[in-house]
Amino acid sequence: MQRLQQWLILPLLTTLCWLGLILGEGSLTTGAIAEAAPLTPGWVSPVVAYLPPGNAITDGKALLRYALPIENKDIRKVQKELEDLSQWLRSSRWGPISGDVKKVARTISRRREAILADVPADRRDRATVLLDQLEAGIDPIYEAVDNRDKEGIWLARAELLDTVGAIEELMVEGFPFEVPAEYDSLPQLKGRATVVFETTKGAITAVVDGYSAPVTAGNFVDLVQRGFYDDMPFIRAEDNYVLQTGDPPGPDEGFIDPKTKQYRAIPLEILVQGDDAPVYGATLEFLGRYLEDPVLPFSAFGTLGMARPESDPDGGSSQFFFFLFEPELTPAGLNLLDGRYAVFGYVVDGKDVLDTLGQGDTIQSARVVAGLDNLVSPQG
């Protein structure tokens, strides 16, 4: 009986902690700290009752791979087998590691043509080279397994997954949905872009995902290109929670478009797993979809989230935050940021630097180093 009570109470305490952080502190809102909102049982209960099995994916690169709009089951199978090696590595299960690697090799060998069939013809030569690299990269894992070399397996696995991701990106053809015409006046990212932040503590690299959040990502990349974030201080830092920036000096708490002289407001934009396009302008909680999972969740250290006024889903502009993931605070299925704030990318390099940053540190510069051609300027 005592174990059952702990199983029920601990998630509830976690949930209440998050409610206190989000609704009481107002840390992700722009401007002044938000007034605490009432905690109603009708809002809390459905979330606590939802206790899905398994663990959240906590690697930003993995989340970006899974978020690509492709349907090739064979390359996804290769990816999953390689991703799942992590669980065997943690427990030093050498047999399952060897078995899963054999499955990867078998799929690549037997299903090569089926994988290449989903790559556009003009990219197929490049995909063939990458598949060859993938096959060649399996032998080092076998050798590392024989030597019981965990680090060697981690490194070889990471290289293979980067190659898998590159193949998957080649499969994406066109843009997967139409953005509502009402957002034509905002910049949009029709694909992905890579941004490098130079900070007072070192460099951080992030991948911004326009496939899942084209308006949010487009606004961000546009601001980076304008040099908006250069010499921008971090204005709020909370241990194991968030590191926030993007508040320009002066009375304005967002970006004022020099052409229109107006505050550029960005809609809340969330793509839900299984949906063909994002939902706009409302939280998943408001829509009664609080049990559904976003394609880009707050489950990785270095998640890029869009800040906004607590009372206005469509009031975001330039302020954003790095989510400082803490597993004890965000168990799978109980992350109350998901569906309430937009995610538009993940840090893929420099996490050690991000871990040292705090209030008072500065983004010295932010630059788009890849994917700028995916940025679409406002229409009209």
PAPA-192786 format. One record per residue (C-alpha): chain; x, y, z negated; residue number from 1. Coordinates in Angstrom, 3 decimals. Layout:
chain, px, py, pz, n
A, X, Y, Z, NUM;
...
//
This chain:
chain, px, py, pz, n
A, 0.000, 0.000, 0.000, 1;
A, 2.823, 2.393, -0.872, 2;
A, 4.508, 1.854, 2.512, 3;
A, 1.246, 2.555, 4.327, 4;
A, 0.776, 5.799, 2.396, 5;
A, 4.295, 6.925, 3.288, 6;
A, 3.679, 6.112, 6.942, 7;
A, 0.606, 8.354, 6.920, 8;
A, 1.918, 11.129, 4.688, 9;
A, 5.331, 11.740, 6.239, 10;
A, 3.955, 12.631, 9.709, 11;
A, 1.395, 14.871, 8.021, 12;
A, 4.109, 16.699, 6.081, 13;
A, 6.129, 17.059, 9.271, 14;
A, 3.125, 18.479, 11.063, 15;
A, 2.400, 20.963, 8.271, 16;
A, 6.046, 22.044, 8.281, 17;
A, 5.807, 22.780, 11.971, 18;
A, 2.547, 24.659, 11.517, 19;
A, 4.205, 26.759, 8.868, 20;
A, 7.133, 27.540, 11.165, 21;
A, 5.046, 28.281, 14.232, 22;
A, 2.029, 30.023, 12.754, 23;
A, 3.502, 31.460, 9.590, 24;
A, 6.912, 32.701, 10.743, 25;
A, 5.888, 33.541, 14.297, 26;
A, 9.444, 32.815, 15.413, 27;
A, 8.620, 32.223, 19.061, 28;
A, 6.490, 35.324, 19.491, 29;
A, 7.697, 38.560, 21.006, 30;
A, 7.762, 41.690, 18.913, 31;
A, 6.861, 41.744, 15.250, 32;
A, 6.388, 38.603, 13.195, 33;
A, 2.904, 37.269, 13.726, 34;
A, 0.407, 37.134, 10.917, 35;
A, -0.136, 33.614, 9.619, 36;
A, -3.098, 31.865, 11.191, 37;
A, -5.459, 29.663, 9.162, 38;
A, -4.763, 25.920, 9.184, 39;
A, -8.021, 24.231, 10.066, 40;
A, -8.475, 20.473, 9.484, 41;
A, -10.138, 20.127, 12.884, 42;
A, -6.920, 21.258, 14.544, 43;
A, -4.487, 19.202, 12.487, 44;
A, -6.256, 15.853, 12.291, 45;
A, -6.173, 14.762, 15.947, 46;
A, -2.435, 15.454, 16.162, 47;
A, -1.580, 13.504, 13.023, 48;
A, -3.716, 10.573, 14.145, 49;
A, -1.711, 10.286, 17.345, 50;
A, 1.365, 8.197, 16.539, 51;
A, 2.699, 6.823, 19.827, 52;
A, 5.289, 4.056, 19.778, 53;
A, 8.871, 4.619, 20.830, 54;
A, 11.187, 7.581, 20.635, 55;
A, 11.139, 10.857, 22.489, 56;
A, 13.736, 11.282, 25.242, 57;
A, 16.264, 13.665, 23.743, 58;
A, 18.674, 14.153, 26.645, 59;
A, 18.021, 17.165, 28.865, 60;
A, 19.610, 15.568, 31.914, 61;
A, 17.370, 12.512, 31.565, 62;
A, 14.281, 14.698, 31.223, 63;
A, 15.255, 16.587, 34.374, 64;
A, 15.685, 13.320, 36.274, 65;
A, 12.291, 12.030, 35.179, 66;
A, 10.706, 15.385, 36.087, 67;
A, 11.675, 15.186, 39.767, 68;
A, 8.583, 14.823, 41.997, 69;
A, 9.466, 11.496, 43.628, 70;
A, 7.738, 8.113, 43.768, 71;
A, 10.445, 5.646, 44.777, 72;
A, 10.047, 2.772, 42.321, 73;
A, 13.417, 1.201, 43.088, 74;
A, 15.583, 4.213, 42.255, 75;
A, 13.428, 4.825, 39.178, 76;
A, 14.066, 1.232, 38.111, 77;
A, 17.825, 1.758, 38.487, 78;
A, 17.566, 4.951, 36.472, 79;
A, 15.554, 3.360, 33.679, 80;
A, 17.914, 0.407, 33.299, 81;
A, 20.857, 2.787, 32.993, 82;
A, 19.024, 5.155, 30.628, 83;
A, 18.067, 2.205, 28.409, 84;
A, 21.682, 1.136, 27.945, 85;
A, 21.842, 3.739, 25.181, 86;
A, 19.700, 1.652, 22.840, 87;
A, 21.967, -1.381, 23.274, 88;
A, 25.085, 0.718, 22.803, 89;
A, 23.851, 2.037, 19.469, 90;
A, 23.479, -1.502, 18.165, 91;
A, 26.513, -2.953, 20.002, 92;
A, 24.360, -5.472, 21.893, 93;
A, 26.879, -6.490, 24.553, 94;
A, 24.749, -9.234, 26.109, 95;
A, 21.761, -6.991, 26.929, 96;
A, 24.139, -4.324, 28.270, 97;
A, 25.671, -6.813, 30.691, 98;
A, 22.217, -8.111, 31.643, 99;
A, 20.819, -4.658, 32.407, 100;
A, 23.864, -3.724, 34.470, 101;
A, 23.367, -6.893, 36.530, 102;
A, 19.767, -5.824, 37.168, 103;
A, 21.035, -2.457, 38.394, 104;
A, 23.527, -4.102, 40.753, 105;
A, 20.868, -6.483, 42.054, 106;
A, 18.368, -3.698, 42.741, 107;
A, 20.910, -1.568, 44.582, 108;
A, 22.007, -4.539, 46.706, 109;
A, 18.574, -5.923, 47.532, 110;
A, 16.563, -2.705, 47.729, 111;
A, 19.052, -0.384, 49.435, 112;
A, 16.916, 0.114, 52.537, 113;
A, 13.790, 0.739, 50.470, 114;
A, 15.665, 3.419, 48.528, 115;
A, 17.013, 5.081, 51.673, 116;
A, 13.559, 4.977, 53.308, 117;
A, 12.361, 7.715, 50.951, 118;
A, 15.247, 10.044, 51.807, 119;
A, 14.610, 12.471, 54.702, 120;
A, 16.571, 11.475, 57.813, 121;
A, 18.870, 14.502, 57.753, 122;
A, 20.007, 13.622, 54.217, 123;
A, 20.276, 9.866, 54.625, 124;
A, 24.012, 9.807, 55.355, 125;
A, 24.690, 11.630, 52.103, 126;
A, 22.388, 9.242, 50.215, 127;
A, 24.241, 6.258, 51.710, 128;
A, 27.545, 7.611, 50.403, 129;
A, 26.017, 8.093, 46.964, 130;
A, 24.628, 4.540, 46.944, 131;
A, 28.106, 3.255, 47.787, 132;
A, 29.476, 5.275, 44.867, 133;
A, 26.774, 3.819, 42.653, 134;
A, 27.731, 0.248, 43.556, 135;
A, 31.428, 0.955, 43.067, 136;
A, 30.749, 2.508, 39.665, 137;
A, 29.257, -0.674, 38.210, 138;
A, 32.543, -2.582, 37.928, 139;
A, 33.997, -0.194, 35.310, 140;
A, 30.997, -0.937, 33.073, 141;
A, 31.563, -4.696, 33.348, 142;
A, 35.202, -4.140, 32.407, 143;
A, 34.246, -1.926, 29.473, 144;
A, 31.768, -4.558, 28.236, 145;
A, 34.486, -7.219, 28.346, 146;
A, 36.747, -4.932, 26.301, 147;
A, 33.941, -3.937, 23.887, 148;
A, 34.687, -0.329, 24.874, 149;
A, 31.678, 1.789, 23.900, 150;
A, 33.191, 5.073, 25.011, 151;
A, 34.094, 3.593, 28.377, 152;
A, 30.506, 2.427, 28.862, 153;
A, 29.100, 5.839, 27.863, 154;
A, 31.358, 7.623, 30.342, 155;
A, 30.698, 5.191, 33.206, 156;
A, 26.960, 5.266, 32.494, 157;
A, 26.933, 9.080, 32.559, 158;
A, 28.655, 9.133, 35.961, 159;
A, 26.230, 6.563, 37.362, 160;
A, 23.229, 8.514, 36.107, 161;
A, 24.565, 11.719, 37.661, 162;
A, 24.802, 9.842, 40.954, 163;
A, 21.271, 8.467, 40.545, 164;
A, 20.018, 11.998, 39.891, 165;
A, 21.735, 13.256, 43.039, 166;
A, 20.032, 10.520, 45.101, 167;
A, 16.668, 11.348, 43.556, 168;
A, 17.103, 15.042, 44.366, 169;
A, 17.749, 14.143, 47.999, 170;
A, 14.354, 12.403, 48.068, 171;
A, 12.438, 15.594, 47.237, 172;
A, 10.958, 17.026, 50.409, 173;
A, 9.128, 20.330, 50.341, 174;
A, 7.359, 21.690, 47.274, 175;
A, 4.850, 19.381, 45.559, 176;
A, 1.933, 21.827, 45.037, 177;
A, 0.531, 25.261, 45.816, 178;
A, 0.992, 27.947, 43.185, 179;
A, -2.273, 29.896, 42.680, 180;
A, -2.405, 32.985, 44.902, 181;
A, -2.978, 35.232, 41.891, 182;
A, 0.716, 34.781, 41.032, 183;
A, 2.034, 35.788, 44.460, 184;
A, 3.160, 39.098, 42.970, 185;
A, 5.638, 37.255, 40.749, 186;
A, 8.949, 35.664, 41.786, 187;
A, 8.805, 31.873, 42.055, 188;
A, 11.449, 29.153, 42.033, 189;
A, 10.568, 26.481, 44.590, 190;
A, 13.114, 23.924, 43.408, 191;
A, 15.920, 24.087, 40.847, 192;
A, 18.706, 26.457, 39.952, 193;
A, 21.788, 26.238, 37.749, 194;
A, 22.624, 29.144, 35.442, 195;
A, 25.866, 29.682, 33.525, 196;
A, 25.757, 31.832, 30.399, 197;
A, 29.033, 33.328, 29.201, 198;
A, 28.597, 34.020, 25.491, 199;
A, 30.754, 35.341, 22.688, 200;
A, 31.424, 31.711, 21.699, 201;
A, 31.915, 30.154, 25.147, 202;
A, 30.060, 28.979, 28.256, 203;
A, 26.673, 27.236, 28.453, 204;
A, 25.220, 25.699, 31.611, 205;
A, 21.483, 25.169, 32.079, 206;
A, 19.349, 23.731, 34.872, 207;
A, 16.118, 25.635, 35.474, 208;
A, 13.251, 23.544, 36.870, 209;
A, 10.944, 25.236, 39.337, 210;
A, 9.337, 21.937, 40.342, 211;
A, 7.540, 21.904, 36.987, 212;
A, 7.351, 25.635, 36.154, 213;
A, 7.846, 27.689, 39.343, 214;
A, 6.512, 30.994, 37.994, 215;
A, 8.290, 30.840, 34.628, 216;
A, 11.531, 29.639, 36.219, 217;
A, 11.243, 32.146, 39.075, 218;
A, 10.838, 35.044, 36.665, 219;
A, 13.877, 33.882, 34.689, 220;
A, 16.145, 33.405, 37.717, 221;
A, 15.066, 36.775, 39.104, 222;
A, 16.008, 38.455, 35.810, 223;
A, 19.353, 36.652, 35.773, 224;
A, 20.036, 37.937, 39.288, 225;
A, 19.223, 41.468, 38.180, 226;
A, 21.813, 41.212, 35.404, 227;
A, 19.038, 41.689, 32.863, 228;
A, 20.574, 39.294, 30.325, 229;
A, 24.109, 40.673, 30.558, 230;
A, 25.285, 41.979, 27.160, 231;
A, 22.005, 40.761, 25.652, 232;
A, 22.157, 39.913, 21.922, 233;
A, 20.484, 36.978, 20.232, 234;
A, 17.790, 38.589, 18.125, 235;
A, 16.549, 35.658, 16.084, 236;
A, 18.258, 32.496, 14.911, 237;
A, 16.877, 29.768, 12.692, 238;
A, 18.849, 26.663, 11.792, 239;
A, 17.542, 23.505, 13.465, 240;
A, 14.781, 25.490, 15.133, 241;
A, 15.364, 28.228, 17.740, 242;
A, 17.845, 30.785, 19.041, 243;
A, 15.998, 33.622, 20.756, 244;
A, 17.062, 36.435, 23.089, 245;
A, 15.799, 38.608, 25.934, 246;
A, 14.522, 41.644, 24.005, 247;
A, 15.958, 44.713, 25.788, 248;
A, 17.004, 47.837, 23.868, 249;
A, 14.332, 50.485, 23.477, 250;
A, 10.607, 50.311, 22.762, 251;
A, 9.774, 47.765, 25.473, 252;
A, 9.725, 44.120, 24.403, 253;
A, 9.954, 42.697, 27.910, 254;
A, 10.892, 43.492, 31.489, 255;
A, 9.555, 46.674, 33.102, 256;
A, 9.523, 46.234, 36.866, 257;
A, 11.318, 49.262, 38.369, 258;
A, 9.007, 49.164, 41.404, 259;
A, 5.673, 49.094, 39.608, 260;
A, 6.838, 50.676, 36.314, 261;
A, 4.705, 48.015, 34.657, 262;
A, 5.424, 45.260, 32.123, 263;
A, 5.911, 42.032, 34.042, 264;
A, 3.660, 39.502, 32.326, 265;
A, 4.211, 35.788, 32.935, 266;
A, 1.366, 33.260, 32.525, 267;
A, 1.672, 30.260, 30.247, 268;
A, 2.521, 27.450, 32.670, 269;
A, 2.550, 23.755, 31.711, 270;
A, 2.698, 20.725, 33.987, 271;
A, 1.125, 17.683, 32.328, 272;
A, 2.246, 14.156, 33.144, 273;
A, -0.114, 12.715, 35.741, 274;
A, -1.317, 16.108, 36.998, 275;
A, -0.605, 17.338, 40.508, 276;
A, 0.019, 20.952, 39.457, 277;
A, 0.545, 22.980, 36.269, 278;
A, -2.235, 24.453, 34.177, 279;
A, -2.064, 28.204, 33.706, 280;
A, -3.198, 30.693, 31.125, 281;
A, -4.177, 28.368, 28.274, 282;
A, -2.547, 26.062, 25.755, 283;
A, -3.232, 22.338, 25.995, 284;
A, -4.781, 22.597, 22.544, 285;
A, -7.277, 25.189, 23.815, 286;
A, -8.116, 22.934, 26.765, 287;
A, -8.682, 19.948, 24.475, 288;
A, -5.665, 18.142, 25.960, 289;
A, -3.487, 18.110, 22.824, 290;
A, -2.813, 14.347, 23.161, 291;
A, -1.298, 14.692, 26.636, 292;
A, 2.413, 15.050, 27.337, 293;
A, 4.070, 17.838, 29.335, 294;
A, 6.522, 16.800, 32.043, 295;
A, 9.053, 19.100, 30.351, 296;
A, 8.759, 18.550, 26.573, 297;
A, 10.482, 20.171, 23.617, 298;
A, 12.461, 17.071, 22.754, 299;
A, 16.047, 17.927, 23.703, 300;
A, 18.631, 20.123, 22.038, 301;
A, 18.962, 23.138, 24.323, 302;
A, 15.436, 23.149, 25.743, 303;
A, 14.698, 26.544, 27.344, 304;
A, 11.315, 27.835, 26.196, 305;
A, 9.428, 31.023, 27.074, 306;
A, 8.570, 33.283, 24.153, 307;
A, 5.237, 35.099, 24.148, 308;
A, 2.905, 37.019, 21.828, 309;
A, 1.067, 34.552, 19.600, 310;
A, -2.312, 35.959, 20.625, 311;
A, -1.649, 36.162, 24.374, 312;
A, -0.798, 33.005, 26.389, 313;
A, -0.079, 35.180, 29.426, 314;
A, 2.017, 37.803, 27.634, 315;
A, 5.514, 36.387, 28.138, 316;
A, 8.042, 38.463, 30.051, 317;
A, 11.800, 38.298, 29.428, 318;
A, 12.234, 36.855, 25.953, 319;
A, 13.140, 33.166, 25.815, 320;
A, 14.646, 30.773, 23.307, 321;
A, 16.932, 27.785, 23.115, 322;
A, 15.244, 25.039, 21.121, 323;
A, 17.635, 23.545, 18.570, 324;
A, 16.235, 20.038, 18.497, 325;
A, 16.169, 18.236, 15.167, 326;
A, 14.811, 14.648, 15.322, 327;
A, 13.393, 14.723, 11.800, 328;
A, 11.299, 17.767, 12.676, 329;
A, 10.049, 16.579, 16.044, 330;
A, 9.207, 12.859, 16.115, 331;
A, 7.722, 11.498, 19.320, 332;
A, 4.142, 12.685, 19.751, 333;
A, 4.222, 15.152, 16.862, 334;
A, 6.026, 18.101, 18.437, 335;
A, 3.569, 20.952, 18.086, 336;
A, 5.470, 23.230, 20.460, 337;
A, 4.547, 20.977, 23.375, 338;
A, 1.561, 22.401, 25.184, 339;
A, 1.752, 25.728, 23.328, 340;
A, 4.856, 27.232, 24.943, 341;
A, 6.268, 26.826, 28.462, 342;
A, 9.492, 24.890, 29.006, 343;
A, 11.460, 25.810, 32.126, 344;
A, 14.783, 23.984, 31.817, 345;
A, 17.475, 22.367, 29.700, 346;
A, 21.082, 22.975, 28.719, 347;
A, 23.231, 20.362, 30.464, 348;
A, 26.705, 21.500, 29.392, 349;
A, 28.081, 23.529, 26.501, 350;
A, 25.811, 22.154, 23.790, 351;
A, 28.720, 22.393, 21.359, 352;
A, 28.883, 26.127, 22.114, 353;
A, 25.124, 26.538, 21.664, 354;
A, 25.406, 24.851, 18.279, 355;
A, 27.750, 27.615, 17.056, 356;
A, 25.742, 30.623, 18.249, 357;
A, 23.668, 32.737, 15.906, 358;
A, 22.055, 36.112, 15.432, 359;
A, 24.592, 38.793, 16.307, 360;
A, 26.205, 36.765, 19.074, 361;
A, 25.724, 37.942, 22.649, 362;
A, 25.134, 36.698, 26.177, 363;
A, 28.002, 38.522, 27.871, 364;
A, 26.793, 37.509, 31.322, 365;
A, 24.365, 35.132, 33.038, 366;
A, 24.890, 33.983, 36.621, 367;
A, 23.072, 31.712, 39.064, 368;
A, 25.741, 29.348, 40.398, 369;
A, 23.482, 27.024, 42.436, 370;
A, 19.940, 26.993, 43.796, 371;
A, 19.507, 30.718, 44.395, 372;
A, 18.102, 29.906, 47.848, 373;
A, 15.114, 28.338, 46.066, 374;
A, 14.051, 31.728, 44.664, 375;
A, 11.042, 33.169, 46.502, 376;
A, 10.525, 36.928, 46.237, 377;
A, 7.089, 38.307, 45.339, 378;
A, 4.643, 38.553, 48.238, 379;
A, 3.147, 41.920, 49.042, 380;
//
